[in-house]
Amino acid sequence: MTATTRPLDGVRILDFSRVLAGPLSTALLADLGAEVIKVEPPTGDDYRHIGPMREGMSSLFTALNRNKKSLVLDLKHPDAAQTIAALAATADVVVENFRPGVAERLGVGPEALRRVNPGLVYVSVSGFGQTGPLAHLPAYDIIVQAMSGLMESTGEPGGAPTMVGEAVSDVIAGLFASWATLAALLQQRRTGEGQHVDVAMFDATLAFLVTGVGRYLFTGQSPRRSGNRHAFSAPFGVYRAQDGHFALAVLNHKLFAALAQLIGQPGFATDARFASDELRHANEPVLAAAIEAWAGQRPVAEVVAALEAAGVPGGPLWTTAQALESEQGRARGLLCAVHDPRLPGLRVPTQPVKFGGAAPNLAEPAPALGEHTDELMAALLHCGGERLAALREAGLFGPAHASVPSH
C-alpha cells in the first residue's frame, strides 16, 4: 500500500439501504475507497427529508451518504430485477435494510443475486434479523433500545428508564455491518464464495451491552439504573466541582491511593471499607462526599489539571461542539472538509481509524438524487443514449426522474 491508495480501492458496493444503520455502514467503507452505488427509489432515501436542513439539504443524509453515487431505480418496475441482477454481476457487495422478505419479493434477494454472482457478499441489516418470531417486525432505534434492556438500565436510580441521547442501536448495527462486510470479503477472497450476512439491530445492541450481559450471566440479575455512576466500580462516574461537573475513573488500588492523597484523605488508601473495588462500590456515597467536598472548592479546569498531575484519569464534560472543535479533535481529523458548491464550507464526519501508509479518507459530497444514474447505466451496463431514453420513457427510473448533471 502506498500513499496514493486506500484499503478498499477496487471494491464495489450496491447499497439499497436507507435511513441510518445501513448507510452508516457503507459510508465507513466508502471513506476507505470503496465505490458505493446508492440505489434509491424515485422519491429518494427518507433521510433526504429528515433532520436539520441547510439550503434544502439534510444534515443527516449529507453526513451518512458522503462519498457515494446515486442511481435511481423504481424497484417495482418489471425490468428492475433484471437491471439489478446485471449490476450485481459487477459488484463485490450488496447491502440492504428492507424488512425481511421484501428483497425476495422484489426479485433482488440474496439467492437471486448470488445466482448471477456466486462470489457476492450480500449483507442484510434489519431490526430483529432474518429469523426468529420477531423477524417480521419493523424496528427503529428507540424500539431496539427499549427491547434490548439498554433503556431499562439507563437513567437515575429510582427514576424512569431513559433513552440514550444518540441513535446508538442504529450506529452499533452499522458498525457491525461494516465489520461483517469486511470479514465476509476476506473469506470470499480466500475461498471464492460469497455469502448472506444477517445483521440484526437487536442482536448487535445486546452484544454491545458488555457489563449488563456479564452481570446477568454471573448473577442472574439484570442491570440496575446507576445514573452517572459505574455499575460495578468506584469512584467511577461524574462528580460536581465548583463550576460544573467532571468525570473520574478509578479502577485499581494504585489509582485509588493517588486520588486519596490528592483529595486530602490519605487514610482512605488503608481503610478497610475501601480495600477492594467491590467494597469501594458498596461504600461509594462516602467516597463521593469526600471527592465533591474537595472538588467543590475548585473549578473544573483546576480539578482536571490536578487529576492529570496525580496520574488519575479524569476529564471535563464537553459538548459535542467542544469535542469536535478541540485541539485534540482537530489534530485527529475527525471532520473532513468536502467541496460542495451547494454547501460552502461543508465538513462531514469520516471514519476515525488511522491507516499508516494509506491515502487520506475519501472526501466527496453526498450525491444529488439520481445524480449518477446515466453515468452508471452507461459504464456498467453499456446503455447508450437511445437505450437510456427508452428505459426512462418506460418508467424504470420513476415517473419524475430526470438525469442530474455531476457537480
N, C-alpha and C positions, 0 to 999 in steps of 0.2 A: 504494500500500500504506500502510495506517495501522497504528497500534499495536494495533488490535483484530483484525487479520487475520494469517494465516500464509501462507507461499509456496504451500502445496499445498492450501489450503482448497478444497473442492469436488471434489477428485479422489477417486474411489472405487476401491479395490483389492480384488480377491478373491485371498486368499492361501492356496494349498494347501500351502505349503512347511512343512517341519518340521526339527527339529534346529537347525542353526546358520546356514549361508550365506544361505538364503532368508529365514528370519525376521529376520536382521540387516538385510538389505536393506529389508524392509518396515517394520521398526522405525524406521530412519533417516527413511523417508518419512512415517511416522505422527507422528514428533516434529514435523514441519513442517506438520501439519494434515491430511494425507491420511486419509480414512476407510478403515481396513484391516479387512476382514472375514476373520477366520481360519477357514477351513473345516477342521474336524478330524474324524477318524473317531471312532466311539463310545468308543474307548479313549484318545483324545487324542494329542497330539504326544508322541513318545518323550521329549522333554526335560522333560515334566511329572514324570518319574520318575527323572531323572538329576541328579547333582551335589549340592553341599551343600544340605541341606534345613533349612527352618525352618518350624515349625508345619505340617509336611506339604507344604510348597510348595518347589519347586526354585528355587534362586537363578538358574540358567541360564535356565529358562523365564520367570521373572519379569522378568529383565532384557531378554530378547530379544523379548518379546511385550507390552511396555508399549504403552499407547495403542491397543490392538486390541479388536475384538469377536469373540466366539467363537460360531460356528454349527456344530452337529454334524450331519453327514450321513454315512450309510453309502453310499459311492460305488459299492458293488457292488449296491446295490438297483436293481431295474428302473426306478424312477422318478427315480433320482438324476441321470442325464444330462440329462433334461428340466428338472429343477429348476435345475441348474447353468446350463443354457443361458438360462433365464429370468433368473437372477441376472446372468449375463454381459452380458445386454442392457442392464442398468442401470449397468454398470461401465466404467471407463476402462482398467483394467489387470488382468490375471491373472498371478500369479506361482506357479510350481510347481517342485518339485525331485524329481519322480518319476524313476525310471530311464527312459531314452529308450524310447518305445513304450508305456509304461504308461498315460499320459494318453489316448492314442488308443484303447487297448483299453477304457478306462472310458467312452469317448464324450465326453471333455472336452478333447480335444486342440485345437491352435490352429486347424485347418481347421474343425472342428465349431463352435467358439465364434465364430470370425470370420464364419461364415455368418450368424449372428444379429446380429452387431455388427461390421460391416466396419472400424470405427474402433478396434477393441480392440487394445491393446498387450499381447501375450502373451509373457511372459518365462519361459524355461526355464533353470534352473540345475542343472547336473549335473557329475559328476566329469570326464568327458572330452568333453562336448559331444554334439550330436545326430548328428554324422557322424564317420567315421573308423573304423579297425579296432578301437579300444578303446572305442567309444561304449557298448557293452553292459555294460561292467564297472561294478560298484559301486565307490564311492570314499569313503573318509573322509580327513580331513586328513592323517593320517600317511602314507597311501598316496601322496597327491599330493606331499607334501614329499619322499618317497623318490624318486619317479619324475621329478620336475621338475629335480633337481640341487640343490635347496635344501639337503637334508640332507647330501649329499656335500660341499658347500662350507662346512658349519658344523661347528665343533669345533676342537680344538687341532691344530697341525701334527704329523703323525705319529700322531695319535690316531684314534679311531673316528669315523665320521660321527655327527652329533648332531641330534636333533630340536629345532627351535625351541620354546621353552617357552611357546608360545601356539598356538592353532589358526589359524595365520597363513594357510594356504591357504583355509580357510573364510571367514575375515574378508576377505581380498583379493577373493574371489569375490563376497561380499556387497556390498562397496563398488562393484565394477564393475557388479553387477546394479542397484544403486540409481542409479548414474550412467547406465547404459544405459536404464533406465526413463525417466528424465527426458529424455534425448536423443530417444528414440522418441516420447515425449509431445509434445515440441516440434515434431517433424516432423509428427505427427498433427494438431496444431493448425494447421499451415501447409498441409497437403495434404488433410486429412480422412480419410486412410487410416491404418489401424493396420499392425502387422507382427509377425512372430515374431522375438523376440530370443533368441539362443542364447549362454548364458554357461557356460563350462567352467572348473572349478577349475584344471585342468591349464594351460590357456591363460593364465588370469589370473595364476597363480603365476609362470610364465615371463616374462610381461610385467613383473612386479614385480622380477625379478632383473636390474636395470639394469646393475650393474657386471659381473656374471657373464656375461651375454649379450654385453655390449660387449667384454669380454676375448676371448671366443670368436670374435666376428665379426672382430676385428682381428688376432688372433694364432693362431687355430685351436686354442687351448688352453682347456680347462675351468678354472674357478677352483680354486685350491688352498685347503685349510683354513688360515686365518691366525689362529685363536683370537681374542684381544681386540685384534688389530691390524688396521688397514685393509689391504685387498688391494693398494693402489697407493701410498698416500701415507704420509708420516712427517714428524714424530712425530704419529700419529693413532691413538689407542687408549686402553687402560686401563692405568694405571700405579699403582705402590704408593706410599703415603705412610706416615707413622708409625703411624697407627691404622686404616688401611683403604685403599681404592682411590679413584681419581678418573679421570674421562675428560678427554682432551685432544684438541683438533682444530686442527692447524696445516696450512693448505692453500696458503700463499703465502710468499714470501721475507720480506715485511714482518713477518708474524706470527712467522716463524722467528727473525728478528733480535731481536724483542722478547722471545721466550722465551729465547734465548741469553743476553741481557743479564740477565734475571730469575734464571736458574739459575747465574749467575756464570761463564758461558762465552762472553763477548762475541766471542772469536775464531772461534767456530763460524759466525758470520754471513759471514765471508770465507773460510772453509775450503773448499778445492776439493772435498772429499768431500761437501759439503752444498750445492753450488751450484745444484741443481735439485731438484724434488720427486722425480724418479726416482732421483737419487743419494742423497738423504736416505733413501729407502726401502731402497736397496741397503745403506746403512750404518746402518740402524735400530738394531742392537744397541749401537753406540757411543752413539747418542743416548739410548736407553732407560737405559743405565747412568748417564749423566750426569743425566738427569731424576730417576731414582729415588734417586741419591746426594743430590740437593738436597731432594727431597720427603720422603725417608725421615727427615729430621730435623724434620719439621713435621707436625702433624695435618692431616687432610683439609680442615677448615674454613679453616685458615690458608693452605693451598696454593691453594684455590679463590679465596679473597679476594685473594691476591697475583696470580693469573692475571687476575682481573677488573680489578684496578687497572692491570695492564700491557696490558689490551686483548686478551688472548689467550683464546680460547674454551675454557672448561673447566667441569666440574661434578662434584658428588658423585654417588656411586652410591646412589640411593634405592630403597627397596622400593616396591611398588605402593601400600601404605598411606601411606607418607610422601609420595608424589607426590600422591595424591588429597587428603590432609588438609593439604597445604602451603598457605601463604598464596596462592601462585600458583594452585594447583588450585581453591581456594575462590573466588578472585577471578574465575576464568574460568567458574565454574558447571559444572564437569564432571560433577557429580552433581546429580540433580533430586529434590527431596523430593516424595513421592507419598502421598496419603492413601489408605490401605488398611486397613480395620478388621481384616483378617486378619493384617496385619504392621505393628504400630505402629512409627512412626519409620522407615518404609521410604525408602530412597534408591535410585535406579536410574541407570545411565548415560544420557546423552542425546546426540543428535548435537552435535558440537563447534563447528560453524561459526556465527559471529555474523552475523545479518541486521539491518542498521540499518533501523529503521522498522517492523519486524515485531513481532508479539506474541511473547512468550516461547514456547519449545518447549512442546508439549502435555505434560501431566503426569497421566496416568491410569494406574491399575494394570493389570497383566495380567489377563485375564478368567478366571473360573472356566470349566470345561469346559461348553460349551453355554449359557453364561450369556445370550447374546443371540439364541438360536435363534428363540424365539417372536416376539420384537420384530422381527427382521429379516424373517422369513417374512411377518409381517403388513404391515410397512411397504413392503417391496419387491415382494412377490408377492401382496399383498392377500388373504392367507389368514386367514379368520375362525376363530373358536374351533372350530366344528364341523369345518372342513376340516383344521385343525391336529391335532385329536384323531384324525381318520381317518388322516392321514399317520403319526402316531405309532403308532397301532394297526397300520398296515401295515409298520412297521419302518424307515421312511425315516431316522429319527433313531437307529436302532440299538436292539437289544432292551433295553438297560439305561438308555436315555436318559430323563432326567426334566428338565423345564424348571427352570433355576436362577434365582431372582429376582436382579435387579440389586442392587448394593450401594447 
